[in-house]
Amino acid sequence: MGRMALLGMSLVLASTALVAQVTADDPLLKPIEPEFAQRWLTPQPATRIHGRTWLVGFGGLSVGLIQTSAGLILIDAAVPQSVLDLEANIRSAGFEISDIKLILSTEPHYDHAGGLAALARDSGATVLASAPAVAVLRAGRSGADDPQMAWLPPLPSPARLRAVKDGEKIRLGDTVVTAIATPGHTAGSISWSWKSCEGGACRTIVFASSLNPVAAPGYRFSDPAHAAGIAAFRRTITRVRGLRCDILFSAHPDQSGGDVKFAKFLKQPAPNPFVDPGACRAYADRFAGLLEARLAEETKGEPH
């Protein structure tokens, strides 16, 4: 191995060690479930998808970015241990972290909200979430209404939090993002919608929260005590099915085919593979089937 190769390897190892040390010393970057979470953190380049809308996250975790006339809006923040990589991705797109003015949260689970506290601190941004999600983020822990509560580790709490209402319009500069309550996967889940224009063509983009009816052992969606939650989940699925939705980003891209679309986009961005007016309908239909299958499985064999 040549001297330059050895030097290059030494620099990489030194950089990796430095990042590990920074992460270990910073409580807001303390890794959460690092071995399990690694499956979501496949690197991918910051990519402008349409107009001034970017994806700046990872192969298994969507992080959206909207460039407005008054700064940036970020949607979700992945896990704490990914924040430095996420910030590097944002800089690679030509932005500064201080440009981020608002961070919108889809759900208060560590895979999407674990990095909120660090990113809000580093940028000075305010985190916006539904009222139930704000309560969880302030406490740093989910409550008994969360089907996955028994699985979930605590997460760091952002310093600046604001609750938003269903249908509330969030304005930053020349851009308006609408909050869409989508409870079910968590009681505080919320999706976000905005208009993106490019070359005279405008599209409605939806960044959707998860609709996955997954639960920790011992939690039964079919329990009569959870009847209100199931009713809300079904209303959410119906609502998502009916959304105007030219481009869909789901919090986990593989849940809506976003991973496949992203790979196609990198190879050939025109025609844009993300443009699909039926995407929200297909997303809702997929998880409607999974929810009803789970309910049927839970009640199988129970006396009538």
RAPE-V452593 format. One record per helix or strand of 3 or more residues. SS is the DSSP state (helix for helix, strand for strand). FROM is the first residue (numbers start at 1). TO is the last residue. If there is no record, write none. Layout:
# RAPE-V452593
SS	FROM	TO
SS	FROM	TO
This chain:
# RAPE-V452593
helix	3	25
helix	27	29
helix	34	40
strand	47	50
strand	53	55
strand	64	68
strand	71	75
helix	80	92
helix	97	99
strand	100	104
helix	110	113
helix	116	123
strand	126	130
helix	131	139
helix	149	151
strand	161	164
strand	169	172
strand	175	181
strand	190	198
strand	201	208
helix	224	241
strand	247	250
helix	253	255
helix	258	267
helix	279	299
